[in-house]
């Protein structure tokens, strides 16, 4: 008798499916791979839709960071300002960051016009893109369920929602770092050199977005490649050397070009002590953030913490806890458990390599942000969110499988412990904001009851060998652990009054001022360019509106450095002021006067600080000189330079502040008061002409 062999089973890894008809790329994009569960791609699209809604809801009302908004606006008026990342279109001084994020927003503004949604569109897009990219990375090594959980966790990370609705550069930084991770993991899998090079290039572009913060993940990248790649040690070292060269070139090209240009032919480098980008790299945006030094290796980046005092508890304090820490207990336990479960795998094991990458991403960011003694804003920690999300998805699924299958008996208790730990912490966080609103009360009930049911269901299901009960308990755990972050995220997406300079999610839980250093000035929030004629206040002073030419009035919202928001106020045209700390009062009436009497000058006026200059730029549409940079301590304007500008007719007006804070350079103020003509209608305003220069 002849026995018929069963037909061959198609391989499910997606690489060889001889019995399966070819699937077009479009079909795979919208419906997923044939081997995926039917729910997988609809779930992904639902998560991406949720991310889009959270990041782009009521886009036209979003309040951005006026500092960067003004630089983007200036870049739409001058390609020179665009390249250097200058605050003003006259290119007197740059912002204190490299310009890649400004380029992205600037190109959008040049293509579609300058306004709120034009600046926010790329930010929301890269935020959604980061969610999709993380899903793909986690799914490849750990499966659909892990990828889905990771994408959902990243989507609902409160501080990520807040910063993706802002014009700070961090969303672009995170996306570029994830691109670097994707290329690195491909290099580890294939052993090919080019993916490693592209990984280095992505991190290099991230460096040109926020400088040294992009390098936080590099130790993990190096270790994972050196450990897990299936090549000889010599070839791994050689490839890393080539990748390092690519990293240096892609990171340093803009810095080298700018520093090689004579200082007289380019803007002053804002935030630096010696007018070089290199000083900005190692100082204000480098060691100054870590050590808070006020020397040249610190560049006045010292001590201004809006996230509480430095220390290992910082991520859990009243300010930071609700922004990022919800799943830190779960992620930490999942990381340790996952690595133990892969303990006997070969050196080149892809899952362990991925766990090392995401674990390194999480731990390195946690230590850096927790221990940093320099300027620190809560929204920085959005860079840590992909590591937490990936560990929650990948590590969580590994622990679930070990728990369900009893394949690692001594680790059977880890999953319910991880769920219990994060449940308790979620309840603690929600207790801190008790009474802040119904949504937080509901979230607390869901977290507490759902977490208790989940832990109970997991334990009962294990002892009674009920697989369905274990699965239901796991789903309940996901709902319980994400209830708190979801409440904060919805609040961030639907609250009209936000702080564009220091955005946070959820209710205010503290001011966060852990000490102010000499150069770490408190940055006011500002109005995003909306073209509606609205104004916003900052530090108790109403900021200027974007250049619309309407001269209309409107309402705006106030914000504090803690990220909390307060009510809005309406003011008359003559009463609005533009300016901030140490900048002096610059009213809309004064701006009208300055435009009327500009007399062909390149710059409308010179003021003490960036925050004053940026608001005037947005209201007037004219270039404005910031003489002292962000903190007022930059040596951008010297007396000799001021005399030269006045003598050439490029500048006629200067606002001399006398508040004793971040005011005008004393030597300059004395000279202006002696030789200039005071404009009596406006306190602190002086007119200077060529004849006033001896």
Beta strands, then each sheet from edge to edge (+ up, - down):
strand 1: 537-538
strand 2: 541-542
strand 3: 555-559
strand 4: 565-570
strand 5: 577-578
strand 6: 586-587
strand 7: 606-607
strand 8: 625-626
strand 9: 653-655
strand 10: 677-678
strand 11: 685-687
sheet 1: 2+ 1- 3- 4+
sheet 2: 5+ 6-
sheet 3: 7+ 8+
sheet 4: 9+ 11- 10+
end
